Amino acid sequence: MSEWDRKLASIDKQLESISDDQLVGKAPATATPGERREVERTRASTNSFGVFARLVLAVAIGIGIAFWPYASRCGFGLFAYMGAVAVVIGSGVWSAIWTFRHRAAK
């Protein structure tokens, strides 16, 4: 038996000795009333408006790039265009991260 197998076997033994509640945490049904209120407050504060506002902003900026009114071949125009593209990418990433952190997949 290799060193790696021994380490994995010891980890398996440790995991078997821990109950599911200790491993995962308290389920909402067994949580105290204070913990339930905190979870409900967090869910209530995360509404769909913030998600859609960020998404609409990212899409609007992306559509605006398609109608870029300045020359984007070289010089300052190219740098301005690349900056605008970076803003589009940043707003998309910002929207995705915010949506994921607040569990607002819909």
C-alpha positions in Angstrom: 0.0 0.0 0.0 1.4 3.4 -1.0 1.7 6.5 1.1 -1.1 8.0 -0.9 -3.5 5.1 -0.3 -2.8 5.3 3.5 -3.5 9.0 3.5 -6.8 8.5 1.6 -7.8 5.6 4.0 -7.2 7.9 7.0 -9.3 10.6 5.5 -12.1 8.1 4.8 -12.0 7.0 8.5 -12.2 10.6 9.6 -15.2 11.3 7.4 -16.9 8.2 8.6 -16.6 9.3 12.2 -18.3 12.6 11.5 -22.1 12.8 11.3 -23.8 14.3 8.3 -25.1 17.2 10.3 -21.6 18.1 11.5 -20.1 17.7 8.0 -22.7 19.8 6.1 -24.1 22.0 8.9 -27.5 22.5 10.3 -30.4 22.1 7.9 -32.9 25.0 7.8 -35.6 22.8 9.4 -33.3 22.2 12.5 -32.0 25.7 12.6 -32.8 28.0 15.5 -35.4 30.8 14.9 -32.6 33.4 14.8 -30.7 31.5 12.2 -33.9 31.1 10.1 -34.6 34.8 10.3 -31.1 35.6 9.1 -31.4 33.2 6.1 -34.8 34.7 5.2 -33.4 38.3 5.6 -30.6 37.4 3.2 -32.9 35.8 0.7 -35.3 38.8 0.9 -32.5 41.3 0.3 -31.5 39.5 -2.9 -34.1 40.3 -5.4 -34.2 40.0 -9.1 -34.0 43.7 -9.7 -30.2 43.8 -9.0 -29.6 40.9 -11.3 -31.6 42.3 -14.2 -30.1 45.8 -13.7 -26.6 44.5 -14.1 -27.5 42.3 -17.0 -29.3 45.1 -18.9 -26.3 47.3 -18.3 -23.9 44.7 -19.7 -26.1 44.1 -22.7 -26.7 47.8 -23.4 -23.0 48.5 -23.4 -22.4 45.4 -25.6 -25.0 46.7 -28.1 -23.4 50.1 -28.0 -20.0 48.6 -29.0 -21.7 47.4 -32.3 -22.5 51.0 -33.1 -19.1 52.5 -32.1 -19.0 55.9 -33.8 -15.3 56.5 -33.9 -12.4 55.1 -36.0 -10.9 52.0 -34.3 -8.1 51.3 -36.6 -5.1 52.8 -34.8 -4.0 55.4 -32.3 -6.3 56.9 -29.7 -9.5 55.5 -31.3 -8.2 51.9 -31.0 -7.3 52.4 -27.3 -10.7 53.9 -26.6 -12.4 51.0 -28.4 -10.3 48.5 -26.5 -11.2 50.3 -23.2 -14.9 50.1 -24.1 -14.5 46.4 -24.9 -12.8 45.9 -21.5 -15.8 47.6 -19.9 -18.2 45.2 -21.7 -16.2 42.2 -20.5 -16.0 43.6 -17.0 -19.7 44.3 -16.7 -20.5 40.8 -17.9 -18.1 39.2 -15.4 -19.5 41.5 -12.7 -23.0 40.4 -13.5 -22.1 36.8 -13.5 -20.2 36.9 -10.2 -22.9 38.9 -8.4 -25.6 36.5 -9.7 -23.6 33.5 -8.5 -22.8 35.0 -5.1 -26.4 35.8 -4.4 -27.7 32.5 -5.7 -29.9 34.3 -8.2 -29.7 31.9 -11.1 -33.1 32.6 -12.6 
